[in-house]
């Protein structure tokens, strides 16, 4: 695992298993480092309590998602536990062209697609302190059905196995520290 230092205006991808706390780290990045632009994905899943349309995600239906794919408007997309998620292409390309560092929070499939398309991308993997801690966080979330939690846990195992594909691994034992470390890698 060698960490290729990106120049400003390059892309960083944050990935890691569901429940590891990517969303919380991203929130801290938005709050503490407004100079980092964070992509807002589109998804066909419905909003959880507290999620703000257009800020957390753009929540769209399956037909609109099909349309975005057909028009080539997604930089990458993946199906995740029966729902689809994708990164709108134009805003990312505009940010990179303007020289502003851009951050994507996406799943493993998406990270692999981006690595293939944009080789200069820095790939960061967020890992839980322990597997038990991840299980605790995923089952304790309360917002997903038992079936969704089971799917997410199965997927999380595969995602944990892929950590070695990433340039850098950060362990999420303290959100603020991890956000600072991530920002240092990006800026
Ligand atoms: P959640 O439903 O928990 O918000 O997200 C589920 C998974 O989808 C997470 O692993 C998250 O990183 C991933 N995800 C969110 N947005 C995107 C995206 O635009 N593309 C891909 N490939 N994955 C995404």
Boltz pocket constraint, residues with backbone or C-beta under 6 A from the ligand:
constraints:
  - pocket:
      binder: B
      contacts: [[A, 14], [A, 15], [A, 16], [A, 17], [A, 18], [A, 22], [A, 41], [A, 42], [A, 45], [A, 76], [A, 77], [A, 78], [A, 80], [A, 85], [A, 86], [A, 87], [A, 105], [A, 106], [A, 107], [A, 108], [A, 109], [A, 110], [A, 111]]
      max_distance: 6.0
